[in-house]
Amino acid sequence: MNFSVFLVSFFTWMVLTWSLDPQELAIGLLVSFVVSVVFKRYYKITLDAKFPVRFLRFVFVYVPVFMWEMIKANLDVGSRVIMPDMGLKPGFVKVRTDLKSEVGKLVLANSITLTPGTITLDIDGQELHVHWIEVSGTDESSKKAIYGRFEKVLKGVFE
Protein backbone atom coordinates (compact mmCIF):
# COMPACT_ATOMS: atom_id res chain seq x y z
CA MET A 1 0.00 0.00 0.00
CA ASN A 2 1.22 3.50 -0.86
CA PHE A 3 0.28 5.74 2.08
CA SER A 4 0.46 8.92 0.00
CA VAL A 5 -2.00 7.50 -2.54
CA PHE A 6 -4.24 6.41 0.33
CA LEU A 7 -4.28 9.93 1.82
CA VAL A 8 -4.96 11.63 -1.51
CA SER A 9 -7.71 9.12 -2.34
CA PHE A 10 -9.37 9.52 1.05
CA PHE A 11 -9.16 13.33 0.85
CA THR A 12 -10.76 13.19 -2.60
CA TRP A 13 -13.48 10.91 -1.23
CA MET A 14 -14.15 13.35 1.60
CA VAL A 15 -14.42 16.29 -0.79
CA LEU A 16 -16.71 14.44 -3.19
CA THR A 17 -19.07 13.04 -0.53
CA TRP A 18 -18.91 16.07 1.76
CA SER A 19 -20.17 13.94 4.66
CA LEU A 20 -18.93 12.95 8.12
CA ASP A 21 -21.40 10.09 8.41
CA PRO A 22 -19.59 7.06 9.94
CA GLN A 23 -20.77 4.79 7.10
CA GLU A 24 -19.47 7.20 4.46
CA LEU A 25 -16.14 7.47 6.29
CA ALA A 26 -15.83 3.67 6.59
CA ILE A 27 -16.57 3.12 2.90
CA GLY A 28 -14.19 5.94 1.99
CA LEU A 29 -11.42 4.33 4.04
CA LEU A 30 -12.09 0.96 2.40
CA VAL A 31 -12.21 2.36 -1.14
CA SER A 32 -9.07 4.45 -0.53
CA PHE A 33 -7.25 1.40 0.78
CA VAL A 34 -8.21 -0.69 -2.26
CA VAL A 35 -7.21 2.13 -4.63
CA SER A 36 -3.84 2.53 -2.90
CA VAL A 37 -3.13 -1.21 -3.10
CA VAL A 38 -4.26 -1.70 -6.71
CA PHE A 39 -2.68 1.45 -8.15
CA LYS A 40 0.48 1.76 -6.03
CA ARG A 41 2.83 1.04 -8.92
CA TYR A 42 1.10 3.54 -11.24
CA TYR A 43 0.89 6.55 -8.96
CA LYS A 44 4.06 8.15 -7.73
CA ILE A 45 2.44 10.66 -5.40
CA THR A 46 4.76 11.74 -2.63
CA LEU A 47 3.85 13.98 0.25
CA ASP A 48 7.02 15.87 1.05
CA ALA A 49 7.48 18.89 3.30
CA LYS A 50 6.48 21.24 0.45
CA PHE A 51 3.11 19.53 -0.13
CA PRO A 52 1.01 21.87 2.09
CA VAL A 53 2.50 24.96 0.41
CA ARG A 54 1.98 23.47 -3.06
CA PHE A 55 -1.59 22.55 -2.21
CA LEU A 56 -2.39 26.07 -0.96
CA ARG A 57 -0.78 27.62 -4.07
CA PHE A 58 -2.80 25.29 -6.25
CA VAL A 59 -6.10 26.12 -4.55
CA PHE A 60 -5.65 29.87 -4.07
CA VAL A 61 -3.52 30.79 -7.09
CA TYR A 62 -4.06 28.21 -9.83
CA VAL A 63 -7.78 27.51 -9.43
CA PRO A 64 -8.80 31.19 -9.83
CA VAL A 65 -6.58 31.53 -12.93
CA PHE A 66 -8.06 28.32 -14.34
CA MET A 67 -11.62 29.46 -13.65
CA TRP A 68 -10.99 32.82 -15.36
CA GLU A 69 -9.46 31.14 -18.42
CA MET A 70 -12.36 28.70 -18.56
CA ILE A 71 -14.89 31.55 -18.45
CA LYS A 72 -13.08 33.30 -21.32
CA ALA A 73 -12.95 30.09 -23.37
CA ASN A 74 -16.66 29.42 -22.75
CA LEU A 75 -17.54 32.91 -23.95
CA ASP A 76 -15.37 32.44 -27.05
CA VAL A 77 -16.92 29.08 -27.97
CA GLY A 78 -20.41 30.35 -27.11
CA SER A 79 -19.97 33.34 -29.39
CA ARG A 80 -18.85 31.01 -32.20
CA VAL A 81 -22.04 28.99 -31.75
CA ILE A 82 -24.27 32.07 -31.73
CA MET A 83 -22.44 33.76 -34.62
CA PRO A 84 -21.34 31.00 -36.99
CA ASP A 85 -20.01 33.54 -39.48
CA MET A 86 -16.98 34.06 -37.16
CA GLY A 87 -15.51 31.00 -38.80
CA LEU A 88 -13.30 28.31 -37.44
CA LYS A 89 -9.70 27.39 -38.13
CA PRO A 90 -9.38 24.07 -36.30
CA GLY A 91 -6.12 22.23 -36.32
CA PHE A 92 -3.50 20.28 -34.44
CA VAL A 93 -0.52 21.99 -32.83
CA LYS A 94 2.49 20.77 -30.89
CA VAL A 95 2.98 22.78 -27.75
CA ARG A 96 6.37 22.72 -26.03
CA THR A 97 6.27 23.12 -22.27
CA ASP A 98 9.04 24.00 -19.86
CA LEU A 99 7.44 22.08 -16.99
CA LYS A 100 9.69 19.32 -15.67
CA SER A 101 7.28 17.73 -13.19
CA GLU A 102 5.15 14.90 -14.54
CA VAL A 103 2.28 16.02 -12.30
CA GLY A 104 2.67 19.58 -13.58
CA LYS A 105 2.48 18.38 -17.20
CA LEU A 106 -0.55 16.26 -16.35
CA VAL A 107 -2.36 19.21 -14.75
CA LEU A 108 -1.43 21.40 -17.73
CA ALA A 109 -2.79 18.82 -20.19
CA ASN A 110 -6.00 18.41 -18.21
CA SER A 111 -6.42 22.18 -17.90
CA ILE A 112 -6.07 22.59 -21.65
CA THR A 113 -8.61 19.83 -22.21
CA LEU A 114 -11.09 21.25 -19.69
CA THR A 115 -11.19 24.65 -21.36
CA PRO A 116 -13.67 24.64 -24.26
CA GLY A 117 -12.17 24.75 -27.74
CA THR A 118 -9.07 22.70 -26.96
CA ILE A 119 -8.25 19.09 -26.21
CA THR A 120 -4.90 17.53 -25.36
CA LEU A 121 -4.38 14.32 -27.29
CA ASP A 122 -0.94 13.22 -26.11
CA ILE A 123 2.01 14.16 -23.95
CA ASP A 124 5.32 13.21 -25.54
CA GLY A 125 8.22 14.26 -23.34
CA GLN A 126 8.11 18.06 -23.26
CA GLU A 127 5.53 18.32 -26.08
CA LEU A 128 1.78 18.28 -25.83
CA HIS A 129 -0.27 17.49 -28.92
CA VAL A 130 -3.36 19.69 -28.84
CA HIS A 131 -6.39 20.10 -31.07
CA TRP A 132 -7.36 23.77 -31.09
CA ILE A 133 -10.60 25.26 -32.40
CA GLU A 134 -8.92 28.47 -33.62
CA VAL A 135 -5.34 28.02 -34.79
CA SER A 136 -4.21 31.61 -35.06
CA GLY A 137 -0.62 30.69 -35.87
CA THR A 138 2.01 28.03 -35.47
CA ASP A 139 4.69 30.18 -33.87
CA GLU A 140 5.31 29.86 -30.12
CA SER A 141 3.75 33.22 -29.27
CA SER A 142 0.47 32.17 -30.93
CA LYS A 143 0.52 28.84 -29.11
CA LYS A 144 0.99 30.60 -25.77
CA ALA A 145 -2.67 31.60 -26.08
CA ILE A 146 -3.51 27.97 -25.28
CA TYR A 147 -1.31 27.35 -22.27
CA GLY A 148 0.64 30.49 -21.35
CA ARG A 149 -1.08 31.50 -18.11
CA PHE A 150 -1.50 27.89 -17.00
CA GLU A 151 2.16 27.05 -17.44
CA LYS A 152 3.37 30.16 -15.63
CA VAL A 153 1.27 29.45 -12.55
CA LEU A 154 1.94 25.72 -12.59
CA LYS A 155 5.69 26.38 -12.50
CA GLY A 156 5.15 28.22 -9.24
CA VAL A 157 3.06 25.38 -7.86
CA PHE A 158 4.96 22.25 -8.92
CA GLU A 159 8.56 23.38 -9.47
C-alpha positions in Angstrom: 0.0 0.0 0.0 1.2 3.5 -0.9 0.3 5.7 2.1 0.5 8.9 0.0 -2.0 7.5 -2.5 -4.2 6.4 0.3 -4.3 9.9 1.8 -5.0 11.6 -1.5 -7.7 9.1 -2.3 -9.4 9.5 1.1 -9.2 13.3 0.8 -10.8 13.2 -2.6 -13.5 10.9 -1.2 -14.2 13.3 1.6 -14.4 16.3 -0.8 -16.7 14.4 -3.2 -19.1 13.0 -0.5 -18.9 16.1 1.8 -20.2 13.9 4.7 -18.9 13.0 8.1 -21.4 10.1 8.4 -19.6 7.1 9.9 -20.8 4.8 7.1 -19.5 7.2 4.5 -16.1 7.5 6.3 -15.8 3.7 6.6 -16.6 3.1 2.9 -14.2 5.9 2.0 -11.4 4.3 4.0 -12.1 1.0 2.4 -12.2 2.4 -1.1 -9.1 4.4 -0.5 -7.2 1.4 0.8 -8.2 -0.7 -2.3 -7.2 2.1 -4.6 -3.8 2.5 -2.9 -3.1 -1.2 -3.1 -4.3 -1.7 -6.7 -2.7 1.4 -8.1 0.5 1.8 -6.0 2.8 1.0 -8.9 1.1 3.5 -11.2 0.9 6.6 -9.0 4.1 8.2 -7.7 2.4 10.7 -5.4 4.8 11.7 -2.6 3.9 14.0 0.3 7.0 15.9 1.0 7.5 18.9 3.3 6.5 21.2 0.4 3.1 19.5 -0.1 1.0 21.9 2.1 2.5 25.0 0.4 2.0 23.5 -3.1 -1.6 22.5 -2.2 -2.4 26.1 -1.0 -0.8 27.6 -4.1 -2.8 25.3 -6.3 -6.1 26.1 -4.6 -5.7 29.9 -4.1 -3.5 30.8 -7.1 -4.1 28.2 -9.8 -7.8 27.5 -9.4 -8.8 31.2 -9.8 -6.6 31.5 -12.9 -8.1 28.3 -14.3 -11.6 29.5 -13.7 -11.0 32.8 -15.4 -9.5 31.1 -18.4 -12.4 28.7 -18.6 -14.9 31.6 -18.5 -13.1 33.3 -21.3 -13.0 30.1 -23.4 -16.7 29.4 -22.8 -17.5 32.9 -23.9 -15.4 32.4 -27.0 -16.9 29.1 -28.0 -20.4 30.3 -27.1 -20.0 33.3 -29.4 -18.9 31.0 -32.2 -22.0 29.0 -31.7 -24.3 32.1 -31.7 -22.4 33.8 -34.6 -21.3 31.0 -37.0 -20.0 33.5 -39.5 -17.0 34.1 -37.2 -15.5 31.0 -38.8 -13.3 28.3 -37.4 -9.7 27.4 -38.1 -9.4 24.1 -36.3 -6.1 22.2 -36.3 -3.5 20.3 -34.4 -0.5 22.0 -32.8 2.5 20.8 -30.9 3.0 22.8 -27.8 6.4 22.7 -26.0 6.3 23.1 -22.3 9.0 24.0 -19.9 7.4 22.1 -17.0 9.7 19.3 -15.7 7.3 17.7 -13.2 5.1 14.9 -14.5 2.3 16.0 -12.3 2.7 19.6 -13.6 2.5 18.4 -17.2 -0.6 16.3 -16.4 -2.4 19.2 -14.7 -1.4 21.4 -17.7 -2.8 18.8 -20.2 -6.0 18.4 -18.2 -6.4 22.2 -17.9 -6.1 22.6 -21.7 -8.6 19.8 -22.2 -11.1 21.2 -19.7 -11.2 24.6 -21.4 -13.7 24.6 -24.3 -12.2 24.8 -27.7 -9.1 22.7 -27.0 -8.2 19.1 -26.2 -4.9 17.5 -25.4 -4.4 14.3 -27.3 -0.9 13.2 -26.1 2.0 14.2 -23.9 5.3 13.2 -25.5 8.2 14.3 -23.3 8.1 18.1 -23.3 5.5 18.3 -26.1 1.8 18.3 -25.8 -0.3 17.5 -28.9 -3.4 19.7 -28.8 -6.4 20.1 -31.1 -7.4 23.8 -31.1 -10.6 25.3 -32.4 -8.9 28.5 -33.6 -5.3 28.0 -34.8 -4.2 31.6 -35.1 -0.6 30.7 -35.9 2.0 28.0 -35.5 4.7 30.2 -33.9 5.3 29.9 -30.1 3.7 33.2 -29.3 0.5 32.2 -30.9 0.5 28.8 -29.1 1.0 30.6 -25.8 -2.7 31.6 -26.1 -3.5 28.0 -25.3 -1.3 27.4 -22.3 0.6 30.5 -21.3 -1.1 31.5 -18.1 -1.5 27.9 -17.0 2.2 27.0 -17.4 3.4 30.2 -15.6 1.3 29.5 -12.5 1.9 25.7 -12.6 5.7 26.4 -12.5 5.1 28.2 -9.2 3.1 25.4 -7.9 5.0 22.3 -8.9 8.6 23.4 -9.5 
